[in-house]
Amino acid sequence: MALPEAKKNTASVVDTKHLLQSELEESTRSLKEITLMLEQSRVELGKLTQRNAAVTAYLQQIRQQLGTLPAEEVQQAYDSALDAQQRLFVMRSQLEKLQNDQLHLEKHKKFLEQMQASFDQMEGGAEQGGKSTMASVEMLVNAQESERQRLSRQMHDGPAQALSNFILQAEIVMRLLDVDPAQARNELGNLKIAAFNTFQKVRNFIFELRPMMLDDLGLAPTIRRYAETYKEQSGVEISVTLSGNDRRLEPYIEVMVFRAMQELLATAVHQNQATVIKIQLDLGDTAVKLLVDDNGRGFGTDALDKESNLGLKLIRERVGMLGGTFTLDSAPGARSRLTMTIPIQNNL
């Protein structure tokens, strides 16, 4: 019986190592592409900046001669200035997005390299310790894959579908322009509303992926904002209580606590079918504590051992690595309370 199990573990190790290496290679390739696009965008931004400056200077001359120049030339000058400003705005936005993508990919690549280094150390270490670390690595990689699949589905069902509809609506407007201008204007109005709604969804999507305010303002304001947004979208009653000394923590602790809150909130709503959720964040002097209490259908005693609760298992694993604790107080058909506590060693 031991031989098949050993073969299974060996195959699992090989698969996990291969998946980790593939992910690292993909991240490296994407990082090179974005770096190249950044260089090209910076060159283009320089050209657009020069063009905008030239057009602005020309527009100043036009303003001084408004009474002597033909209306067509004045209109052309204003149109050129507007076009230059719009192109410059779009390019700056694109450059900012690429810079953010580059930053996130660099962090992701660094994390994968650290995981690969741990892999190599594990292969040369003790067998028992290696198995334990391997289980953690495999769980982490599987969780990342599951998250990527979820995001892929959201992109397909959300922005991607909306963009397809925009193309169809634009074609309808083009056909109506000559035969029914009034209807074309109505369709353009509908298109504008749809574009605005999609823009809001994309902003929420980006906030869920990586809220910039977590870097700018810290953990407590970000958790409060995320809970408010989640409440608006889901209709679930969510309250947030903050205690302790509101201050900045080490970045990796802030990210970990925020991601744990996201996972616990999603579990309470989608798995426990909760309608009332209470979030408590305590920033103590020696530890940070996060508690999520819901009125849902609860968990069984073996909840943290089930494959369906991969997110909870991953939280427990990460908290344990930092010397903290993760507890579940629940029973089937009853409310649940999940608590994680992480010791704070070095505050910012």
N, C-alpha and C positions, 0 to 999 in steps of 0.2 A: 504493500500500500504506500510505502514511503517513496518508492521510485517514481510512480506517476505524479505524485505531488511535487517532487523535486523537479521533474521535467516541466511541470506547469509553472513553477516559480521561475525556472530558468527562461522559459519562453516569455513570461511576463516581464522579466528584467530586460531581455533583448528588445521586446516591443517598446517598452518605456524608453529605453536608451535611444532607440532609433527615432521615436517620436520627438524626443527632446532635441536630438541632433538635427532633424528635419526642420523643427521650429526655429532653431538657431540659424540655420542656413537661410530660411525664408526671411527672418528678421534682418539678417545681414544684407541680403539682396534688396529688400525693401528700403533699408536705410541708405544704401548706395544710390538707389533711384531717386529718393527724396532729396538727398544731398545734391545730386546733379540738377534736379528740377529747381532747387533753391538757388543754385548758382545762375541758372538761366533766368529765373524770375528776378533776381537782383539786377542783372544786366538790363532786362526789359524795363524794370522799375526806373532805373537810371535814365533810360531813353524817354520814358513817359514823363518823368519829372522835368527833363529839359524841354520836352515839347509843351508841357503845360505852362512852364515859365515863359516860353516864347509866345504862346497863344495869349496868355494873360497880358504880356507887354503890348502885343498888337491890339488887344481889346482896349487897353488904356488909350492908345492912340486914336482908336475909333471913337471913343467917348468924347475926345477933345474935338472931333470933327463931325459930330452928329448932324449938324445942320447943312453940311456940304457934301456928304456922301450919299450915294443911292441907298434906298431901303434894303435892296437885295444884298448889298455888300455888308451892311450892318447886321442883317439877319444871319448871313453866312458866318460872320465873325463870332456872333453869340453862339451859333450852333457848334462851331469848332471848339469854342471854349468849353461848352457843356460836354461835348464828346470827350475832350481831353481830360476833364475832371472825372467823368464817369469811368473812363479807362484806368485812370490813376487810382481811383477808389477801389475798383475791382482788383487791380493788381496788388495793392496793399493788403486787401483782405486775403487774397490767395497766398501772399507771402507769409502773412501771420499764421494762416492755417498750416502751411508747410512747416513753419518753424515749430508749431505745437506738435505736429505729427513727428517731426524729427526728434524732439525732446522725449516724447512718449516711447518712440521706438528705441532710442538710446537706453532709456531706463529698462525697457523690456529685454533688450539684448544683454544688458549687464546682469539682469536677474537670471536669464537663461545660462549665461556663462558661469555665474555662481553655482547654479544648480548642476551644471556639467562638472565643475570642479569638485562639488560634493560627491557626485557620482564616482569620479576617479578615486577620491579618498576612500569612499565606501568600499570599492572593489579591492583596495589594498588593506582594509581594516578587518576587524573581527567579523566572523560570519553572522553572529547573532545581532550585533549592532548594525551590520549591513542590511539584514533583512528588515529591521525596524525602520531604518532610514529609507530603504527602497520602497517600503509601503507608503511612506510619507510623500516621496517623490512621485510615485505612481498616482496617488490620490490627487496631488497638486496638478499634475499634467492633465489628468482626466477632467478635473474641475475646469481647467482653462479651456479644454476642448469643448466641454458642455456650454461654457459661457460664449465661446465663439459661435457655436451653432445657434444659440438663442439670439445673439446679436444679428447673425445672418438672416434669420427668419424675420426679425423685426425690420431690418432694412428692406427685405423683399416685400413684406406686407405693408410697409409704411411708405417711406420716401420713394422707393423704386416704383411702386404702383402709382403713386401720385404723379410722378414725372411722366409716366406713360399716359395718364389722363390729361396732363397739360398739353402734350403733343397732339392728342386727339382734339382737344378743345381749340387749340391754336389753328388746326386745319379747318375746323368748322367756321371759325371767325374769318379766315381768309376767303372761304367760299361765300360767306354772307356779305362781305364788304361791298361787292358790286351789286348784289341783288336786293339786299335788305340792310342798309346801314344801321337802322334803329335796333334791329335784332342783333347785329354784330356788336353794337355797344353794350347790349345787355349781356351777351356772352363774354365780352371782355371784363365786365363787372364781376361775373361769376368766376372767371378765371383768376381775377385779382384776389377775390375772397378765398378761393381754394389755395392759391399760392401762399397767402398769409397764414392760413391754418397749417399748411405743411411746414412752413417756416417755424411756427411755434412748436410743432412736433419734433422737428430736427433739433431745435434748441433744447427741448426736454431730453431728447435722445443723447445729445452731447453732454448735458449736465449729469445724466446717469452714468455715462461712460467715465467721465473725469471732470467733476465740478472744479472750475478754476478757483472758486472762492475757498476751497479747501487749502490751496496754497497761499491765498491772499489773506484770508481772515481766520482760518483755523477750524478746529473740529466742531466746537459747540454751535457757531452760527450756521455751518454747513448742514449739520444734522437737523437743526430746526427748519431750515429752508427746504431740505429734501422731504421732511415729513409733511410740511405744508403742501408742497407740490404733489406728493403721493396722495394726500388726502383729497385734493381737488380732482385728481384723475380717477381715483378708485371709489370715492364716496364713503370710504371707511373712516370712522371717527378715530383720529390719532391725536394724542396729546404728548407733549415733550416737557420733561422736568429736568432742569439743570441745577446742579449743586456743586459746591467746592469752589476752587479758585480758577476762574475762567482765564486760561493762559494757553500759550503754544506748547505743544509737546514735540518730541522727536518726529520728523516727517513719517518714518515707517510705522510708528505707533498710530498716528492720526489716520493714515491710509488704512491700516488694518482694522481699527475700530469702526471707521466709516463703512468699509466693505462688509464687516460683520453685521452692522446695523442694517445695511441693505438686504443682506441674506435673511436675517431674522424677520425683517418686516415682510419680505416676499413670502417666506415660509408661513407666517401667521395668516396672511391673506389667502394665498393660493392653496396651501396644504391644510391648514387648520380652519379655513373659512371663517376667520374672525371678522367681527364687525366693529369691535372696540379694541384699540391697542394703546397701551401706555408705554412710553419710552422714558427711561431714566438714565441720565448720564451724570456720573459723579467724578469730578476731577480732584481727587484727594491729593494730599501731600506726598504719599508714597505709592499710590496706585490709582489707575483709572478703571472705573467700573461702569459697565453697560448692562442694563436690565430691560428686557422686552416682555411685557405681560399682556396676554390677550384673552379674549372670552371665547376662543374657538373650541373645536371638538377635541383638542388635546392629542398627546402622544402616548404610545405604549412604553413599557419599561425598556424595550429593546430598540427604541427609536434611533439611537446613535449608532447602532450596528447595522442598520438597513442600508442597502445600496441606494435607495431612493433619497436618502438624507445625506448625500455626498457633501453638500454645502455645510451642513452642521458638523459633520465629521472633520471637514477641513478646518473649520473655525477652531474646533477642539484641539486639533493637531498644532495649529499655529500658536494658539494661546499657550499650549504646553511647552512649545519650544522657547517661549519667552519667560517661562517660569510662572505662568499664571494658572487660573482655574476656569473651567467652563462647566456649568451645572444645568441640569434640566429637571424642573419640578413640574410633573404633569401626569395625567392618567387619561385613558380613553374616555371621551365624553365630558371631560372637565377642562377648565381653563389651563393654560400652560404659562410657565415662567422660565425664561432662559436668561442666565446670568453669566457674564464673563468678567473676569478681573485680571488686569495686567499690572505687574509692578513697574513703577517708574524709577529708573536709575539716574538718568541725566535729563533734566529739564532744560528747555531752551530759554 
